[in-house]
Amino acid sequence: MNIENTWTDEDWNKFSSWIDNVLKTTPKVNITFNKKDGTKRVMKCTLLPELLPVVELKEGAKPRKESTTSIRVYDLEKKEWRSFTTKSVTNVSFNL
């Protein structure tokens, strides 16, 4: 998939859906993106359920608000939850 600066909102929505599906079905996805401070970051991450840590829900806790501009993922190297802005992605790579 070629990431373009000329994409419409519909194109970005399709890309977000595609990347979300890849993350939920692939053990390790390399996402390259530009951080807010301008530095480039490559994150090895996933949303594959069997690789995610068990999260204990606190009684009375409110569900996390879903973002339409960023994706929350599990960083396999830092062993923590992280997120990236979809429009900051410059490359996606993975092995099936």
Biopython code that builds the backbone (N, CA, C, O; Angstrom):
import numpy as np
from Bio.PDB.StructureBuilder import StructureBuilder

atoms = [
    (1, "MET", "N", (0.844, -1.174, 0.000)),
    (1, "MET", "CA", (0.000, 0.000, 0.000)),
    (1, "MET", "C", (0.890, 1.237, 0.000)),
    (1, "MET", "O", (1.779, 1.358, 0.843)),
    (2, "ASN", "N", (0.667, 2.132, -0.910)),
    (2, "ASN", "CA", (1.429, 3.382, -0.972)),
    (2, "ASN", "C", (0.743, 4.441, -0.128)),
    (2, "ASN", "O", (-0.433, 4.748, -0.323)),
    (3, "ILE", "N", (1.491, 4.992, 0.808)),
    (3, "ILE", "CA", (0.954, 6.028, 1.676)),
    (3, "ILE", "C", (1.218, 7.369, 1.009)),
    (3, "ILE", "O", (2.361, 7.717, 0.711)),
    (4, "GLU", "N", (0.153, 8.109, 0.781)),
    (4, "GLU", "CA", (0.243, 9.356, 0.028)),
    (4, "GLU", "C", (-0.219, 10.546, 0.858)),
    (4, "GLU", "O", (-1.110, 10.419, 1.697)),
    (5, "ASN", "N", (0.388, 11.698, 0.621)),
    (5, "ASN", "CA", (-0.035, 12.929, 1.278)),
    (5, "ASN", "C", (-1.315, 13.479, 0.669)),
    (5, "ASN", "O", (-1.942, 14.364, 1.251)),
    (6, "THR", "N", (-1.711, 12.973, -0.487)),
    (6, "THR", "CA", (-2.885, 13.494, -1.179)),
    (6, "THR", "C", (-4.139, 12.669, -0.895)),
    (6, "THR", "O", (-5.173, 12.878, -1.530)),
    (7, "TRP", "N", (-4.058, 11.733, 0.054)),
    (7, "TRP", "CA", (-5.208, 10.894, 0.358)),
    (7, "TRP", "C", (-6.368, 11.702, 0.912)),
    (7, "TRP", "O", (-6.179, 12.709, 1.594)),
    (8, "THR", "N", (-7.569, 11.239, 0.603)),
    (8, "THR", "CA", (-8.783, 11.831, 1.151)),
    (8, "THR", "C", (-9.052, 11.211, 2.520)),
    (8, "THR", "O", (-8.376, 10.260, 2.911)),
    (9, "ASP", "N", (-10.021, 11.733, 3.241)),
    (9, "ASP", "CA", (-10.403, 11.147, 4.523)),
    (9, "ASP", "C", (-10.851, 9.701, 4.331)),
    (9, "ASP", "O", (-10.576, 8.851, 5.178)),
    (10, "GLU", "N", (-11.533, 9.419, 3.237)),
    (10, "GLU", "CA", (-11.966, 8.051, 2.941)),
    (10, "GLU", "C", (-10.752, 7.128, 2.763)),
    (10, "GLU", "O", (-10.751, 5.999, 3.253)),
    (11, "ASP", "N", (-9.720, 7.614, 2.057)),
    (11, "ASP", "CA", (-8.497, 6.829, 1.882)),
    (11, "ASP", "C", (-7.851, 6.531, 3.232)),
    (11, "ASP", "O", (-7.429, 5.403, 3.485)),
    (12, "TRP", "N", (-7.773, 7.543, 4.101)),
    (12, "TRP", "CA", (-7.169, 7.350, 5.424)),
    (12, "TRP", "C", (-7.993, 6.374, 6.254)),
    (12, "TRP", "O", (-7.425, 5.568, 6.991)),
    (13, "ASN", "N", (-9.326, 6.429, 6.151)),
    (13, "ASN", "CA", (-10.181, 5.490, 6.879)),
    (13, "ASN", "C", (-9.952, 4.061, 6.402)),
    (13, "ASN", "O", (-9.910, 3.135, 7.211)),
    (14, "LYS", "N", (-9.805, 3.877, 5.088)),
    (14, "LYS", "CA", (-9.517, 2.546, 4.544)),
    (14, "LYS", "C", (-8.160, 2.059, 5.040)),
    (14, "LYS", "O", (-8.014, 0.893, 5.407)),
    (15, "PHE", "N", (-7.176, 2.940, 5.053)),
    (15, "PHE", "CA", (-5.842, 2.584, 5.541)),
    (15, "PHE", "C", (-5.891, 2.197, 7.018)),
    (15, "PHE", "O", (-5.275, 1.210, 7.420)),
    (16, "SER", "N", (-6.610, 2.958, 7.818)),
    (16, "SER", "CA", (-6.739, 2.655, 9.249)),
    (16, "SER", "C", (-7.382, 1.291, 9.460)),
    (16, "SER", "O", (-6.939, 0.519, 10.310)),
    (17, "SER", "N", (-8.418, 0.993, 8.693)),
    (17, "SER", "CA", (-9.083, -0.312, 8.802)),
    (17, "SER", "C", (-8.139, -1.428, 8.386)),
    (17, "SER", "O", (-8.085, -2.475, 9.032)),
    (18, "TRP", "N", (-7.388, -1.204, 7.299)),
    (18, "TRP", "CA", (-6.454, -2.209, 6.815)),
    (18, "TRP", "C", (-5.370, -2.488, 7.863)),
    (18, "TRP", "O", (-5.088, -3.643, 8.183)),
    (19, "ILE", "N", (-4.775, -1.432, 8.387)),
    (19, "ILE", "CA", (-3.686, -1.607, 9.343)),
    (19, "ILE", "C", (-4.201, -2.248, 10.631)),
    (19, "ILE", "O", (-3.498, -3.058, 11.235)),
    (20, "ASP", "N", (-5.405, -1.904, 11.058)),
    (20, "ASP", "CA", (-6.007, -2.510, 12.242)),
    (20, "ASP", "C", (-6.189, -4.012, 12.031)),
    (20, "ASP", "O", (-5.911, -4.802, 12.932)),
    (21, "ASN", "N", (-6.649, -4.404, 10.862)),
    (21, "ASN", "CA", (-6.823, -5.819, 10.540)),
    (21, "ASN", "C", (-5.478, -6.549, 10.524)),
    (21, "ASN", "O", (-5.366, -7.655, 11.052)),
    (22, "VAL", "N", (-4.467, -5.939, 9.925)),
    (22, "VAL", "CA", (-3.126, -6.543, 9.900)),
    (22, "VAL", "C", (-2.618, -6.737, 11.322)),
    (22, "VAL", "O", (-2.082, -7.797, 11.645)),
    (23, "LEU", "N", (-2.776, -5.740, 12.168)),
    (23, "LEU", "CA", (-2.305, -5.826, 13.550)),
    (23, "LEU", "C", (-3.024, -6.913, 14.342)),
    (23, "LEU", "O", (-2.428, -7.535, 15.221)),
    (24, "LYS", "N", (-4.297, -7.145, 14.040)),
    (24, "LYS", "CA", (-5.088, -8.143, 14.769)),
    (24, "LYS", "C", (-4.856, -9.568, 14.271)),
    (24, "LYS", "O", (-5.303, -10.523, 14.906)),
    (25, "THR", "N", (-4.166, -9.720, 13.144)),
    (25, "THR", "CA", (-3.968, -11.054, 12.568)),
    (25, "THR", "C", (-2.509, -11.438, 12.364)),
    (25, "THR", "O", (-2.225, -12.530, 11.872)),
    (26, "THR", "N", (-1.582, -10.563, 12.733)),
    (26, "THR", "CA", (-0.163, -10.793, 12.476)),
    (26, "THR", "C", (0.629, -10.684, 13.784)),
    (26, "THR", "O", (0.447, -9.730, 14.541)),
    (27, "PRO", "N", (1.507, -11.662, 14.051)),
    (27, "PRO", "CA", (2.253, -11.645, 15.319)),
    (27, "PRO", "C", (3.168, -10.436, 15.513)),
    (27, "PRO", "O", (3.280, -9.925, 16.628)),
    (28, "LYS", "N", (3.821, -9.974, 14.451)),
    (28, "LYS", "CA", (4.727, -8.827, 14.595)),
    (28, "LYS", "C", (4.614, -7.936, 13.354)),
    (28, "LYS", "O", (4.873, -8.372, 12.232)),
    (29, "VAL", "N", (4.225, -6.690, 13.581)),
    (29, "VAL", "CA", (4.116, -5.707, 12.509)),
    (29, "VAL", "C", (5.097, -4.583, 12.817)),
    (29, "VAL", "O", (5.124, -4.062, 13.932)),
    (30, "ASN", "N", (5.897, -4.214, 11.831)),
    (30, "ASN", "CA", (6.824, -3.088, 11.984)),
    (30, "ASN", "C", (6.151, -1.846, 11.415)),
    (30, "ASN", "O", (5.888, -1.760, 10.215)),
    (31, "ILE", "N", (5.880, -0.899, 12.284)),
    (31, "ILE", "CA", (5.254, 0.360, 11.882)),
    (31, "ILE", "C", (6.310, 1.452, 11.977)),
    (31, "ILE", "O", (6.869, 1.688, 13.048)),
    (32, "THR", "N", (6.582, 2.111, 10.872)),
    (32, "THR", "CA", (7.496, 3.256, 10.867)),
    (32, "THR", "C", (6.640, 4.513, 10.788)),
    (32, "THR", "O", (5.771, 4.634, 9.924)),
    (33, "PHE", "N", (6.893, 5.433, 11.690)),
    (33, "PHE", "CA", (6.102, 6.665, 11.713)),
    (33, "PHE", "C", (6.950, 7.813, 12.238)),
    (33, "PHE", "O", (8.006, 7.604, 12.836)),
    (34, "ASN", "N", (6.473, 9.019, 12.005)),
    (34, "ASN", "CA", (7.138, 10.216, 12.511)),
    (34, "ASN", "C", (6.447, 10.640, 13.800)),
    (34, "ASN", "O", (5.239, 10.872, 13.827)),
    (35, "LYS", "N", (7.234, 10.736, 14.867)),
    (35, "LYS", "CA", (6.698, 11.148, 16.153)),
    (35, "LYS", "C", (6.368, 12.641, 16.111)),
    (35, "LYS", "O", (6.777, 13.356, 15.196)),
    (36, "LYS", "N", (5.627, 13.092, 17.110)),
    (36, "LYS", "CA", (5.233, 14.503, 17.158)),
    (36, "LYS", "C", (6.435, 15.444, 17.206)),
    (36, "LYS", "O", (6.354, 16.581, 16.741)),
    (37, "ASP", "N", (7.556, 14.969, 17.772)),
    (37, "ASP", "CA", (8.754, 15.816, 17.836)),
    (37, "ASP", "C", (9.564, 15.787, 16.540)),
    (37, "ASP", "O", (10.617, 16.418, 16.443)),
    (38, "GLY", "N", (9.055, 15.037, 15.529)),
    (38, "GLY", "CA", (9.697, 14.995, 14.224)),
    (38, "GLY", "C", (10.662, 13.831, 14.031)),
    (38, "GLY", "O", (11.128, 13.599, 12.915)),
    (39, "THR", "N", (10.970, 13.097, 15.094)),
    (39, "THR", "CA", (11.878, 11.965, 14.949)),
    (39, "THR", "C", (11.148, 10.757, 14.373)),
    (39, "THR", "O", (9.941, 10.589, 14.545)),
    (40, "LYS", "N", (11.922, 9.922, 13.683)),
    (40, "LYS", "CA", (11.376, 8.708, 13.070)),
    (40, "LYS", "C", (11.455, 7.579, 14.088)),
    (40, "LYS", "O", (12.437, 7.459, 14.821)),
    (41, "ARG", "N", (10.418, 6.754, 14.127)),
    (41, "ARG", "CA", (10.387, 5.614, 15.054)),
    (41, "ARG", "C", (9.898, 4.381, 14.328)),
    (41, "ARG", "O", (8.943, 4.451, 13.555)),
    (42, "VAL", "N", (10.538, 3.258, 14.567)),
    (42, "VAL", "CA", (10.078, 1.969, 14.069)),
    (42, "VAL", "C", (9.625, 1.176, 15.289)),
    (42, "VAL", "O", (10.407, 0.932, 16.207)),
    (43, "MET", "N", (8.374, 0.782, 15.291)),
    (43, "MET", "CA", (7.824, 0.059, 16.425)),
    (43, "MET", "C", (7.392, -1.333, 15.989)),
    (43, "MET", "O", (6.657, -1.488, 15.014)),
    (44, "LYS", "N", (7.851, -2.341, 16.716)),
    (44, "LYS", "CA", (7.401, -3.713, 16.501)),
    (44, "LYS", "C", (6.196, -3.909, 17.405)),
    (44, "LYS", "O", (6.316, -3.869, 18.629)),
    (45, "CYS", "N", (5.028, -4.123, 16.796)),
    (45, "CYS", "CA", (3.814, -4.148, 17.595)),
    (45, "CYS", "C", (2.808, -5.162, 17.068)),
    (45, "CYS", "O", (2.998, -5.752, 16.004)),
    (46, "THR", "N", (1.737, -5.353, 17.831)),
    (46, "THR", "CA", (0.691, -6.294, 17.448)),
    (46, "THR", "C", (-0.601, -5.965, 18.173)),
    (46, "THR", "O", (-0.620, -5.215, 19.149)),
    (47, "LEU", "N", (-1.679, -6.548, 17.670)),
    (47, "LEU", "CA", (-2.961, -6.596, 18.363)),
    (47, "LEU", "C", (-3.506, -8.019, 18.326)),
    (47, "LEU", "O", (-4.688, -8.247, 18.584)),
    (48, "LEU", "N", (-2.631, -8.978, 18.003)),
    (48, "LEU", "CA", (-3.015, -10.381, 17.971)),
    (48, "LEU", "C", (-3.383, -10.801, 19.393)),
    (48, "LEU", "O", (-2.539, -10.748, 20.288)),
    (49, "PRO", "N", (-4.639, -11.219, 19.615)),
    (49, "PRO", "CA", (-5.122, -11.458, 20.989)),
    (49, "PRO", "C", (-4.238, -12.363, 21.834)),
    (49, "PRO", "O", (-4.043, -12.081, 23.016)),
    (50, "GLU", "N", (-3.694, -13.439, 21.272)),
    (50, "GLU", "CA", (-2.895, -14.350, 22.100)),
    (50, "GLU", "C", (-1.540, -13.782, 22.521)),
    (50, "GLU", "O", (-0.868, -14.375, 23.364)),
    (51, "LEU", "N", (-1.130, -12.665, 21.961)),
    (51, "LEU", "CA", (0.139, -12.040, 22.350)),
    (51, "LEU", "C", (-0.046, -10.835, 23.275)),
    (51, "LEU", "O", (0.930, -10.243, 23.736)),
    (52, "LEU", "N", (-1.295, -10.480, 23.538)),
    (52, "LEU", "CA", (-1.569, -9.318, 24.384)),
    (52, "LEU", "C", (-1.568, -9.717, 25.858)),
    (52, "LEU", "O", (-1.974, -10.828, 26.202)),
    (53, "PRO", "N", (-1.113, -8.816, 26.728)),
    (53, "PRO", "CA", (-1.125, -9.125, 28.158)),
    (53, "PRO", "C", (-2.561, -9.136, 28.685)),
    (53, "PRO", "O", (-3.454, -8.486, 28.140)),
    (54, "VAL", "N", (-2.747, -9.892, 29.757)),
    (54, "VAL", "CA", (-4.048, -9.916, 30.416)),
    (54, "VAL", "C", (-4.220, -8.590, 31.150)),
    (54, "VAL", "O", (-3.346, -8.177, 31.911)),
    (55, "VAL", "N", (-5.338, -7.934, 30.921)),
    (55, "VAL", "CA", (-5.608, -6.649, 31.558)),
    (55, "VAL", "C", (-6.762, -6.847, 32.534)),
    (55, "VAL", "O", (-7.849, -7.284, 32.157)),
    (56, "GLU", "N", (-6.504, -6.519, 33.784)),
    (56, "GLU", "CA", (-7.557, -6.606, 34.783)),
    (56, "GLU", "C", (-8.373, -5.323, 34.758)),
    (56, "GLU", "O", (-7.839, -4.220, 34.870)),
    (57, "LEU", "N", (-9.678, -5.497, 34.609)),
    (57, "LEU", "CA", (-10.569, -4.339, 34.594)),
    (57, "LEU", "C", (-10.882, -3.919, 36.023)),
    (57, "LEU", "O", (-11.232, -4.742, 36.868)),
    (58, "LYS", "N", (-10.752, -2.637, 36.269)),
    (58, "LYS", "CA", (-11.071, -2.108, 37.584)),
    (58, "LYS", "C", (-12.570, -1.892, 37.671)),
    (58, "LYS", "O", (-13.203, -1.423, 36.725)),
    (59, "GLU", "N", (-13.122, -2.238, 38.812)),
    (59, "GLU", "CA", (-14.555, -2.079, 39.002)),
    (59, "GLU", "C", (-14.931, -0.609, 38.891)),
    (59, "GLU", "O", (-14.322, 0.249, 39.530)),
    (60, "GLY", "N", (-15.932, -0.329, 38.080)),
    (60, "GLY", "CA", (-16.407, 1.034, 37.897)),
    (60, "GLY", "C", (-15.604, 1.846, 36.889)),
    (60, "GLY", "O", (-15.907, 3.016, 36.654)),
    (61, "ALA", "N", (-14.577, 1.234, 36.288)),
    (61, "ALA", "CA", (-13.753, 1.964, 35.311)),
    (61, "ALA", "C", (-14.544, 2.204, 34.034)),
    (61, "ALA", "O", (-15.296, 1.341, 33.582)),
    (62, "LYS", "N", (-14.368, 3.358, 33.474)),
    (62, "LYS", "CA", (-15.041, 3.696, 32.222)),
    (62, "LYS", "C", (-14.226, 3.165, 31.049)),
    (62, "LYS", "O", (-12.996, 3.166, 31.094)),
    (63, "PRO", "N", (-14.912, 2.708, 29.992)),
    (63, "PRO", "CA", (-14.166, 2.225, 28.819)),
    (63, "PRO", "C", (-13.373, 3.347, 28.169)),
    (63, "PRO", "O", (-13.780, 4.509, 28.189)),
    (64, "ARG", "N", (-12.238, 2.982, 27.596)),
    (64, "ARG", "CA", (-11.379, 3.941, 26.912)),
    (64, "ARG", "C", (-12.078, 4.443, 25.661)),
    (64, "ARG", "O", (-12.679, 3.666, 24.919)),
    (65, "LYS", "N", (-11.995, 5.741, 25.434)),
    (65, "LYS", "CA", (-12.618, 6.348, 24.256)),
    (65, "LYS", "C", (-11.831, 5.936, 23.004)),
    (65, "LYS", "O", (-10.604, 6.028, 22.985)),
    (66, "GLU", "N", (-12.530, 5.488, 21.973)),
    (66, "GLU", "CA", (-11.898, 5.102, 20.711)),
    (66, "GLU", "C", (-11.482, 6.351, 19.940)),
    (66, "GLU", "O", (-12.253, 7.303, 19.825)),
    (67, "SER", "N", (-10.275, 6.341, 19.421)),
    (67, "SER", "CA", (-9.775, 7.449, 18.617)),
    (67, "SER", "C", (-10.010, 7.159, 17.135)),
    (67, "SER", "O", (-9.935, 6.010, 16.700)),
    (68, "THR", "N", (-10.289, 8.192, 16.380)),
    (68, "THR", "CA", (-10.439, 8.028, 14.932)),
    (68, "THR", "C", (-9.168, 8.430, 14.190)),
    (68, "THR", "O", (-9.087, 8.269, 12.972)),
    (69, "THR", "N", (-8.176, 8.950, 14.913)),
    (69, "THR", "CA", (-6.955, 9.414, 14.264)),
    (69, "THR", "C", (-5.710, 8.651, 14.686)),
    (69, "THR", "O", (-4.656, 8.806, 14.068)),
    (70, "SER", "N", (-5.808, 7.833, 15.720)),
    (70, "SER", "CA", (-4.644, 7.069, 16.163)),
    (70, "SER", "C", (-5.050, 5.623, 16.465)),
    (70, "SER", "O", (-6.226, 5.301, 16.630)),
    (71, "ILE", "N", (-4.030, 4.773, 16.529)),
    (71, "ILE", "CA", (-4.246, 3.361, 16.812)),
    (71, "ILE", "C", (-3.415, 2.992, 18.033)),
    (71, "ILE", "O", (-2.220, 3.284, 18.091)),
    (72, "ARG", "N", (-4.042, 2.359, 18.993)),
    (72, "ARG", "CA", (-3.375, 1.896, 20.212)),
    (72, "ARG", "C", (-2.936, 0.460, 19.982)),
    (72, "ARG", "O", (-3.744, -0.388, 19.602)),
    (73, "VAL", "N", (-1.641, 0.182, 20.214)),
    (73, "VAL", "CA", (-1.069, -1.141, 19.942)),
    (73, "VAL", "C", (-0.212, -1.573, 21.122)),
    (73, "VAL", "O", (0.125, -0.777, 21.998)),
    (74, "TYR", "N", (0.133, -2.866, 21.120)),
    (74, "TYR", "CA", (1.051, -3.383, 22.131)),
    (74, "TYR", "C", (2.445, -3.427, 21.533)),
    (74, "TYR", "O", (2.683, -4.142, 20.560)),
    (75, "ASP", "N", (3.373, -2.663, 22.111)),
    (75, "ASP", "CA", (4.763, -2.599, 21.663)),
    (75, "ASP", "C", (5.475, -3.849, 22.177)),
    (75, "ASP", "O", (5.624, -4.032, 23.385)),
    (76, "LEU", "N", (5.910, -4.697, 21.264)),
    (76, "LEU", "CA", (6.525, -5.974, 21.623)),
    (76, "LEU", "C", (7.913, -5.830, 22.253)),
    (76, "LEU", "O", (8.346, -6.723, 22.981)),
    (77, "GLU", "N", (8.609, -4.740, 21.993)),
    (77, "GLU", "CA", (9.931, -4.530, 22.580)),
    (77, "GLU", "C", (9.847, -3.880, 23.963)),
    (77, "GLU", "O", (10.539, -4.296, 24.892)),
    (78, "LYS", "N", (9.006, -2.871, 24.092)),
    (78, "LYS", "CA", (8.871, -2.178, 25.376)),
    (78, "LYS", "C", (7.924, -2.900, 26.329)),
    (78, "LYS", "O", (7.897, -2.618, 27.528)),
    (79, "LYS", "N", (7.143, -3.842, 25.777)),
    (79, "LYS", "CA", (6.159, -4.593, 26.573)),
    (79, "LYS", "C", (5.165, -3.640, 27.248)),
    (79, "LYS", "O", (4.801, -3.807, 28.412)),
    (80, "GLU", "N", (4.742, -2.637, 26.473)),
    (80, "GLU", "CA", (3.784, -1.641, 26.967)),
    (80, "GLU", "C", (2.856, -1.232, 25.834)),
    (80, "GLU", "O", (3.150, -1.433, 24.655)),
    (81, "TRP", "N", (1.731, -0.655, 26.224)),
    (81, "TRP", "CA", (0.804, -0.127, 25.233)),
    (81, "TRP", "C", (1.311, 1.226, 24.742)),
    (81, "TRP", "O", (1.744, 2.064, 25.533)),
    (82, "ARG", "N", (1.253, 1.424, 23.434)),
    (82, "ARG", "CA", (1.667, 2.667, 22.793)),
    (82, "ARG", "C", (0.638, 3.011, 21.714)),
    (82, "ARG", "O", (-0.241, 2.206, 21.408)),
    (83, "SER", "N", (0.751, 4.192, 21.152)),
    (83, "SER", "CA", (-0.140, 4.552, 20.048)),
    (83, "SER", "C", (0.627, 5.394, 19.036)),
    (83, "SER", "O", (1.672, 5.972, 19.336)),
    (84, "PHE", "N", (0.080, 5.444, 17.844)),
    (84, "PHE", "CA", (0.642, 6.284, 16.788)),
    (84, "PHE", "C", (-0.512, 6.882, 16.015)),
    (84, "PHE", "O", (-1.598, 6.308, 15.935)),
    (85, "THR", "N", (-0.254, 8.047, 15.449)),
    (85, "THR", "CA", (-1.242, 8.709, 14.614)),
    (85, "THR", "C", (-1.177, 8.098, 13.227)),
    (85, "THR", "O", (-0.103, 7.998, 12.634)),
    (86, "THR", "N", (-2.310, 7.697, 12.717)),
    (86, "THR", "CA", (-2.355, 7.016, 11.424)),
    (86, "THR", "C", (-1.692, 7.835, 10.318)),
    (86, "THR", "O", (-0.966, 7.286, 9.490)),
    (87, "LYS", "N", (-1.936, 9.134, 10.300)),
    (87, "LYS", "CA", (-1.390, 9.979, 9.234)),
    (87, "LYS", "C", (0.123, 10.188, 9.349)),
    (87, "LYS", "O", (0.734, 10.757, 8.444)),
    (88, "SER", "N", (0.736, 9.734, 10.451)),
    (88, "SER", "CA", (2.183, 9.883, 10.597)),
    (88, "SER", "C", (2.937, 8.649, 10.109)),
    (88, "SER", "O", (4.168, 8.648, 10.089)),
    (89, "VAL", "N", (2.213, 7.594, 9.713)),
    (89, "VAL", "CA", (2.838, 6.352, 9.271)),
    (89, "VAL", "C", (3.509, 6.548, 7.917)),
    (89, "VAL", "O", (2.924, 7.118, 6.995)),
    (90, "THR", "N", (4.754, 6.064, 7.812)),
    (90, "THR", "CA", (5.479, 6.160, 6.546)),
    (90, "THR", "C", (5.750, 4.787, 5.937)),
    (90, "THR", "O", (6.036, 4.679, 4.744)),
    (91, "ASN", "N", (5.660, 3.726, 6.768)),
    (91, "ASN", "CA", (5.900, 2.383, 6.244)),
    (91, "ASN", "C", (5.277, 1.350, 7.174)),
    (91, "ASN", "O", (5.231, 1.530, 8.391)),
    (92, "VAL", "N", (4.795, 0.255, 6.568)),
    (92, "VAL", "CA", (4.271, -0.880, 7.319)),
    (92, "VAL", "C", (4.893, -2.131, 6.704)),
    (92, "VAL", "O", (4.827, -2.328, 5.490)),
    (93, "SER", "N", (5.500, -2.979, 7.544)),
    (93, "SER", "CA", (6.047, -4.234, 7.032)),
    (93, "SER", "C", (5.740, -5.360, 8.009)),
    (93, "SER", "O", (5.630, -5.140, 9.216)),
    (94, "PHE", "N", (5.603, -6.572, 7.471)),
    (94, "PHE", "CA", (5.302, -7.738, 8.296)),
    (94, "PHE", "C", (5.548, -8.992, 7.483)),
    (94, "PHE", "O", (5.597, -8.953, 6.254)),
    (95, "ASN", "N", (5.701, -10.106, 8.182)),
    (95, "ASN", "CA", (5.842, -11.421, 7.561)),
    (95, "ASN", "C", (4.680, -12.274, 7.996)),
    (95, "ASN", "O", (4.346, -12.317, 9.180)),
    (96, "LEU", "N", (4.066, -12.948, 7.063)),
    (96, "LEU", "CA", (2.946, -13.834, 7.403)),
    (96, "LEU", "C", (3.443, -15.238, 7.667)),
    (96, "LEU", "O", (2.647, -16.128, 7.968)),
]
sb = StructureBuilder()
sb.init_structure("model")
sb.init_model(0)
sb.init_chain("A")
sb.init_seg("    ")
for serial, (resi, resn, name, xyz) in enumerate(atoms, 1):
    if name == "N":
        sb.init_residue(resn, " ", resi, " ")
    sb.init_atom(name, np.array(xyz, "f"), 0.0, 1.0, " ", f" {name:<3s}", serial, name[0])
structure = sb.get_structure()
